[in-house]
Amino acid sequence: MEENVIQSAPAAEPALHVTNAGRYHVKGIATWLKIMTVLGTISMLFIIYLTIKLFQITPAAGIPYLIVVALYIYPLVKAFTASSQLKTAQAVNDSAALEKGLSDMRSLLTYLGVLAIIGMVFMVLSFIIIIASGEKFMDILIEGMTR
C-alpha cells in the first residue's frame, strides 16, 4: 500500500523593501557614522599622545588612559565598517552589504550598551560607598582640594 505524503512548501519569507526615504536615511546614518568615526579617531590619537606623555612622567598615571584607548578601538572599527557597508548598500542597492552594515551597527550598539551598563553599576557602587562613608568622604575630598 502506497501512502501519498504531501509536503507543504515552506512559507516564503516576506521581502523587505526599502523605499527611497529609507535609502535616504541609510545614507544619512552612514555619513554621520563616518563623521563620528573620524572624530573618535582624532580623540583617540589625543588620548594616545596624552598617555605617552603621562608614561614619561609616571607610568601609573598613564594606565587609565591606556585602558580607555583599549576600550575605544573596537567601537571605532565597528563604526567604520558599518558606515562603509551602509554606504555601499545605499549606493549599489546591495542587500548583503545592508545586512552586514546593520550587523556591525548592532554589534557596535550592543558593545556600547554593555559598557554603559557596566559604567552605571560602577556609578551606583561609588554612590553607595560615598553615602556609607558619610562625612569622612567629604573631609578627605576637601582636604585633597586644599593641598
Buried (B, 14 or more C-beta within 10 A) or exposed (E): EEEEEEEEEEEEEEEEEBEEEEBEBBBEBBBEBBEBBBEBBEEBEEBBEBBEEBBEEEEEBBEEBBEBBEEBEBBBBBBBBBBBBBBBBBEEEBEEBBEBBBBBBEBBEEBBEEEEEEEEEEEEEEEEEEEEEEEEEEEEEEEEEEE
